[in-house]
């Protein structure tokens, strides 16, 4: 028996996938998502953004399934604002590594995300300022020792050449219970060990009682690879790095050209 769109869950990255690097949502993406949901499909997003930032970025998008936020550290019901799952950082290990990076690279910007996605700027830089401005985030400035408990992740923000030096430094350190993830050319994040978008997708499927083979993941960057490998179908954007395209079953158009809409159009044709 052929499945219908009511059986399908599409999970889409936000930045440089659903919306462009200038924070614009291509009109064709919005219209095709609306059609997909009207026909019964389930659509949600998976992002490193905070819940508040996700709401701002996709405020016009008809999301009808829980959202994967904070890179997979949080699963959120956007209808009720209920946190369905949250994985906290080992704060001892994260604080030790954060202090070490800032001691060796004082020009690197650093943010700590806690609780339901609150942002604490522990070392300001032009890159943290841009991050806050681009995503319309509210934040608090404070030293690392004064950040409340319940850390979800730490974000380092700097130019790519400087982040490359940070990665070399981190590679020489010994730590446990945490991992480092590149989420953008200018962002490098401390995350809880074994937390990623793919593992959070498994939990989402359990809660929605949707088989993994009925899921479609769409992404553009290295932190989407686990998501692409976990989903039943995987789609890389045309603007994705080569390694991300290699991890996907299908490559669609560029973000700016509405690559998400192009794939959803083909998916709708397949099931209707």
C-alpha positions in Angstrom: 0.0 0.0 0.0 1.4 3.4 -1.0 2.0 5.8 1.8 0.5 9.2 1.9 2.0 12.5 2.9 0.3 12.1 6.3 3.0 9.4 7.0 5.9 11.7 6.2 7.9 13.9 8.5 10.3 16.4 6.9 13.0 17.9 9.2 14.8 20.9 7.8 17.9 22.8 8.9 17.3 26.6 9.1 20.4 28.7 8.2 21.6 28.4 4.6 19.0 25.7 4.1 15.5 27.1 4.7 16.6 30.7 5.0 19.5 32.5 3.3 22.6 34.0 4.8 20.9 37.4 4.8 18.0 35.9 6.9 15.5 35.8 4.0 13.0 33.1 3.5 12.5 32.4 -0.2 8.8 32.8 -1.0 8.8 29.5 -2.9 10.0 27.7 0.2 7.1 29.1 2.3 4.5 28.3 -0.3 5.6 24.8 -0.8 5.8 24.1 2.9 2.3 25.4 3.3 1.1 23.1 0.5 2.9 20.1 2.0 1.3 20.7 5.4 -2.1 21.3 3.9 -1.9 17.9 2.2 -1.2 16.3 5.5 2.6 16.3 5.7 4.5 16.9 9.0 7.1 19.6 8.8 9.6 20.9 11.4 13.1 22.3 11.8 16.3 21.2 13.4 18.7 24.0 14.3 21.6 25.1 16.5 19.5 28.1 17.3 17.7 28.8 20.6 14.0 28.3 20.8 13.4 32.1 20.8 15.7 32.5 17.7 13.9 29.7 15.9 10.5 31.4 16.5 11.9 34.6 15.0 13.5 32.9 12.0 10.5 30.7 11.0 7.6 32.8 12.4 5.6 32.5 9.1 6.4 28.8 8.5 3.6 26.3 9.4 5.5 24.0 11.7 3.3 21.2 12.9 5.7 18.9 14.8 8.1 19.5 17.7 11.3 21.4 17.0 14.9 20.2 17.4 16.7 23.2 19.0 20.2 23.9 20.3 21.8 21.4 17.9 19.9 18.5 19.3 20.2 19.4 23.0 16.6 20.3 23.2 13.2 19.1 21.8 10.5 21.6 22.0 6.7 21.6 21.5 6.2 25.0 19.8 2.4 24.8 20.4 2.6 24.6 24.2 6.3 25.8 24.7 6.8 22.5 26.6 10.4 21.2 26.7 10.0 17.5 25.8 13.7 16.8 26.2 16.9 18.7 27.2 20.5 17.4 27.6 22.7 19.5 29.8 26.5 20.0 29.5 29.0 18.7 32.0 29.7 22.2 33.3 32.9 21.3 35.0 34.5 20.1 31.7 32.9 22.8 29.7 34.0 25.6 32.1 37.6 24.2 32.1 37.7 24.2 28.3 36.0 27.6 27.9 38.5 29.2 30.3 41.4 27.5 28.5 40.3 28.8 25.1 39.7 32.3 26.4 43.1 32.4 28.2 44.9 31.4 25.0 42.7 33.3 22.6 41.2 36.3 24.4 39.9 37.8 21.1 37.5 34.9 20.5 33.9 35.6 21.3 32.1 33.2 23.6 28.5 32.6 24.5 26.8 30.2 27.0 23.3 28.9 26.3 21.3 27.7 29.4 17.9 26.6 30.5 15.3 27.2 27.8 17.8 28.9 25.6 18.9 32.0 27.5 22.2 33.5 26.1 25.0 34.8 28.3 27.9 36.6 26.6 31.0 35.7 28.5 33.5 37.3 26.0 32.1 39.8 23.5 33.5 40.2 20.0 32.3 41.6 16.7 31.2 38.0 15.9 29.1 37.6 19.0 27.6 41.0 18.3 26.7 40.0 14.8 25.2 36.7 16.1 23.0 38.5 18.5 21.9 41.1 16.0 21.3 38.6 13.1 19.2 36.3 15.2 17.4 39.0 17.2 18.5 37.4 20.4 18.2 38.8 23.9 21.2 38.2 26.1 23.1 39.0 29.3 26.7 40.0 29.6 28.6 38.3 32.5 31.8 36.5 33.3 31.9 32.7 33.0 31.8 32.2 36.7 28.5 34.0 37.1 26.6 32.1 34.4 23.7 30.2 36.0 23.7 26.4 36.0 21.9 24.3 33.4 24.3 24.9 30.5 23.2 23.5 27.1 26.1 24.5 25.0 29.0 27.0 24.6 29.5 28.9 21.3 32.9 30.3 20.2 32.6 32.9 17.5 35.6 34.2 15.4 37.0 34.5 12.0 37.7 31.2 10.3 41.5 31.6 10.6 41.3 32.2 14.3 38.8 29.3 14.8 41.3 27.0 13.1 43.8 27.9 15.8 41.2 27.2 18.5 40.5 23.8 16.9 44.3 23.0 17.0 44.4 23.9 20.7 41.3 21.9 21.6 42.7 18.8 19.7 45.6 18.8 22.2 43.4 18.8 25.3 42.0 15.8 27.1 38.4 16.0 28.3 35.3 13.8 28.7 31.5 14.1 28.5 31.7 16.9 25.9 32.3 17.3 22.2 33.3 20.1 19.9 31.1 20.7 16.8 31.7 23.1 13.9 28.3 24.6 13.1 29.3 27.5 10.8 32.5 28.8 9.3 32.6 31.3 12.2 31.1 29.1 15.0 32.6 26.3 17.0 30.5 24.8 19.8 31.0 22.8 23.0 28.1 20.3 23.1 27.2 17.4 25.4 28.7 14.1 24.3 26.6 12.1 21.9 24.1 14.9 21.4 23.3 15.8 17.8 20.4 16.5 15.5 20.2 12.9 14.4 19.9 11.4 17.9 17.2 14.0 18.6 15.4 12.9 15.5 15.2 9.4 16.9 13.6 10.7 20.0 11.1 12.9 18.0 10.1 9.9 15.9 9.4 7.9 19.1 7.2 10.6 20.5 5.3 11.1 17.2 5.2 7.3 16.5 6.6 7.8 13.0 9.1 5.3 11.7 12.5 6.7 10.9 12.2 5.4 7.3 9.3 7.8 6.9 11.5 10.9 7.6 13.2 13.3 5.3 16.2 15.4 6.5 17.4 18.5 4.6 20.6 20.2 5.6 23.7 22.1 4.4 26.5 21.8 6.9 28.8 19.4 8.8 26.5 19.5 11.9 23.7 18.2 9.7 25.5 15.0 8.7 24.2 13.0 11.7 20.7 14.1 10.8 21.2 13.2 7.2 22.5 9.7 8.1 19.7 9.0 10.6 16.7 10.0 8.4 15.1 7.6 6.0 15.8 10.1 3.2 18.5 12.7 3.1 18.8 15.9 1.1 21.8 18.2 0.9 21.6 21.7 -0.4 23.4 22.7 -3.5 25.5 25.2 -1.4 26.6 22.4 1.0 30.3 21.4 1.3 31.3 18.3 -0.6 31.4 16.1 2.5 27.8 16.9 3.3 26.7 16.2 -0.2 28.4 12.8 0.0 26.4 12.0 3.1 23.1 12.7 1.4 21.0 10.6 -0.9 19.9 13.6 -3.0 21.4 17.0 -3.7 18.8 19.8 -4.4 19.3 23.4 -5.5 21.0 26.2 -3.6 19.3 27.8 -0.6 19.0 31.2 -2.4 17.2 29.4 -5.3 14.7 27.7 -3.1 16.3 24.3 -3.0 13.9 23.2 -0.2 10.9 24.1 -2.3 12.3 22.2 -5.2 12.7 19.0 -3.2 9.3 19.4 -1.5 7.7 19.8 -5.0 9.1 16.4 -6.1 8.1 14.8 -2.8 4.5 16.1 -3.2 4.4 14.8 -6.8 5.5 11.4 -5.6 2.8 11.0 -3.0 -0.2 12.6 -4.7 
